[in-house]
Each structure stands twice: as structure tokens, then as C-alpha cells.
């Protein structure tokens, strides 16, 4: 038996949706006590997802979300995927942190490995723009970007607009138009949960569902003809002293 891995399938494995496909243990988050000079944490929880590619389960995603009393919100994630073909194995990993405030990305740091091709991405907000460094090379984009982790619900004024998107894995600038589809119900831990569905069409083709906490519950993406489905399985809330 022989297996042919097409160039198209390899292109799929390097698409920006993979930033979300995470497999992480809580011990790797660095959940030690926060420094005393940091603003106090008022909310912290993790979200456990399962991911399927073309109908086959490939891994899990865990996001750690933290909110502080100064209004800043942080998302930390680590990712790992493995595609085992008969004569070929493909490995992907990513580790990153995003810090947001008032709907704006303040800073981002991410490291990704696409089967040996490595990317180090850093970004920080300036007055009217976002400065980006990818493997030591600098570039700039608009301050009002939306990172393709999609972990927080978009602000109402973005609906119907063409958005500037930012791929945290490779530091690529993308774009797409956001539309609100409407209310739907999803199943979470054997219970029905209200969700709001959105679509983005352009450089990406993504459907997104958010719960009443305005956090991601489900994502369906299509890249090069391949379907990726991300489904929330569990929420773990951490008590704040």
C-alpha cells in the first residue's frame, strides 16, 4: 500500500485556524500566585474543547481566561496537533498569550512550530497602530485588529464591517466581513445553552458561536476544502479569594 499526501493537504495544515487547536494541561499554564503589584484577578476560568478535522477527532483545546479589576483580559493557550499518515507524520505546536482591554489588543506573544518550521511572533499596541515582529522582522497594522483565536465575542459595531484580522501563529495580516446570524442553542455537559452565531467571510471562512458570557463555544472553519470543528465540552471556574 502507498499513500500520497497532496500539496493541498499540506497547505491546510499551515492555515491560521490551527492556532486554536490546543492540547494543554493546567500544570503548564503557570498558575502560581500573581505578583503583588499586578491588578487583582476578579475572574478566572478554563474552557475545554474537542477538535475534529473532516469528521475525525484530532485533539483538544484548553483556554485559560483571566480578568482583572483594571479591565484587562488575558487568554493563554498552548497547542499541539498530530496527523499520522501511513508513511508520514505531521506535528504542530503553538504557545501564546493575548492581553486585551476595552476591546483592543494590548500585547501578544506566540511561538509556533509547523513540523520544524518555527515562528516567533510578538505584537504591542501603540497609539494608532499595532507593531508586530515576526522572526525578528518588523511590520505594522491597524490597532483595531481581531486575532484569529476568536476567543471573545466581537463588539456590536463590528457587525457588517470588514475586519482586520491577525494570525498569531505566523504574524499574517488577513481580512474578512463579519455578520451576525442569530440566536441558537448548543449542548454543553448535557444541558442546552443559548448561543449567538456569527460568520466571517473573506480571507477566512469561519462560523463562530458565543455563550451569554461572550466567550467562544463553537467554531467551524473551512480551509482548502477541509472542515475543522471546535466544540466546547467543559468549563472549569476557579474561585478567587
N, C-alpha and C positions, 0 to 999 in steps of 0.2 A: 504494500500500500504506500502511496505517496500523497503528500498534502501540499497544495500550492497556497501560499499566503500572498494575497494580492497587494499591490501598492495602495489600492483604495482602502483596504482594511487597515494597513499601517497608518495611513493618513488619519483615519478615525481615532486611532489610539493616541494621537497627539492633539486632539481637539480641546478647547478650553473647558468644556463641561467636566473634564476629568478632575479639575481642581476640587470638585465636590466629593469625589468617590473615595471616602476616607475610611480607614480601618485603624482605630486608635484605642488604646487602653487608658483609663483615667489616671493611672500612675505616671503616664508620660506628659501630663499637662503641666506639671509643676504647681500643684495645688497647695503649696506651703502658704503660711500666713503672709498676707500682703504687707509691704513696707509701711511703717507707721506714718510716713509723710504722704502716702497716697490718699486720695479721696476715699471715703468709706464705701464699701460694697453694700448695695441695697438689694441686689437680686443676683442669683447665680443658679444656672441650671444647665443640664446637658440633654442633647437630643440624639437618640439612636435611630439610625435609618438602615434599611437594606437597599441594595442596588442590584438591578438586573440589566443586562445588556442583551438585546434581541431575545428577551424572554428567559435568559439563563442568569441565575443569581451569581454575582461575581464578588460581592464583598459587602462591607458595612460602612456607614458613615457615622461619626460622632462629632458633634459640635459642642463646645463649651462656651456659653454665653454669659457675660458678666456686665452688670450695670452699676455705675457708681453715682453717688449723690451730687456730683457736679454735672451730670447729664451725659457723660461719656459711656459708650457701649463698646465692648470688646468681644470679638469672635476669634477663638483659637481652634485650629484644626490640624490634624496630621492624617496623611492619606497613604494608602498602599493598595495597589491592584496587581493581580497576576493573571495573565492569559496564557494557558497552557495548550499549545497546539501539539500535534503528534511529534513533529520534529523541530519545534521551535517554542521557546518561552519568552514572554514579554513581561517586563517588570516596570511598574510606575510607582513613584512615591512623591509625596509633597508635604511640606510642613510650613504653616504660616499663621500670622496674626494680623487682624484688622482692628483699628481703633476708629470709632465714629463719634460725632457729636452734632446734634441738630440736623441730621440727615446728610452730613458731609463727612467724607473720608479724611481723617487727620493724618494717619500714617499706616503703612503696610510693610510687612517684611515676609518674604516667602522664598523657600528653596524647593526646587522640583528636580526630579531625576527621571527622564524618559529613556529607560533602558540604556543608561550610560551617558545620554546627552543631558547635561546639567545646566540649570538656570538659577541664578540668584537675582531676585527682584526686590527692590526697595522703593518706597514712594512716600512723599511727605507733602502736606498741603502748605502752599504759600498764600499770598493774599488773593490772587485771582487765578491761580493755576495749581496743578499738581506736578511736582518734579519727580521724575522716575529715573531709576538707574537699573539697567539690565546687564548683568555680567560686566559691570564696570563702565558701560556706555550710557550717557545721559540723554534724556529726552523730556518733553513736557506735554501736558494735555490740560484740558479744561478742569477746573476744580470740581465741577458738578458731575463727577463720574459715578457709575454704578458698577461695583465689582461683580464678576460673574460667579461668585459664590452664592449670590441671590438670597442670603440668609434672612434679610429683613424686608418687610413689605414696602413697596415704593410709596412715596408721598402722593396724595391725590392729584397735585398739579402736574405730575409727570405723565398721567394717563393721556393718551392720544398724541404724545410727543415723541420725537426721535431722540433716543437717549445715547449719550456717550458711554460706552461700556469699556471695562478694563479687565483683561485676562491676567490674573495674578500669577499664574504659573510661568508665562513667557513674557509678560510685560507688553502684550499686544493691545493696541487700541482698536476697538470694534464699535459697531453701532447697530441699533435696531429700534423699531417703533413699538411702544407699549400700549396695549389695550386691556381694558377690564372686561372680563367675560361675564362674571356674576357670581352669585352665591351657589355653593354646592355642599354636599355632606360627604365626609370621608370617615372611614373606620379607624379608630385608634384604640388599641387594647380592648377590643370587643365592644366599644361604645361608638355611637355616631357623633361626629364633631362638625360644627359649622366651619366652612372654609370659604375664602374668596379666591377666585381663579383669575389669572392674568395670562396674556400671551405676549411674546416678543418675536417680531419677525424682521429680518434683515440679514446681517452677518451671522446671526444665530437664529435658530428655530426652537423656542423654548416655551413650554406651558408651566406655570407656577401656581401653587396653592398655598395660602397662608391662613393660619388659625386666628382666633379672636385676640391673641396676644401679638399679632402682626409678625409672626415668625414662620419660617418655612415648614410645610408639612409634606409636600409632594412636588416632584419635578419630573417632567417628561421632555426629553430633548431628542432631536434627530440631527445626526451628523453623518454626511456621506452615505446616507441610506441606512444607517444603524440607529436603533432605538435604545435609549438609556432611560430607565425608570428608577426614581429615587422615592422611597416610601418611608414615612415616619413610623417607627414601631414602638418607641417608648420615650417618655420624658422623665428625667430624674431631677427633682428640685433639691437644692442644698439649703439648709437652714442657715440664716445669717444671724450671728449673735447680736 
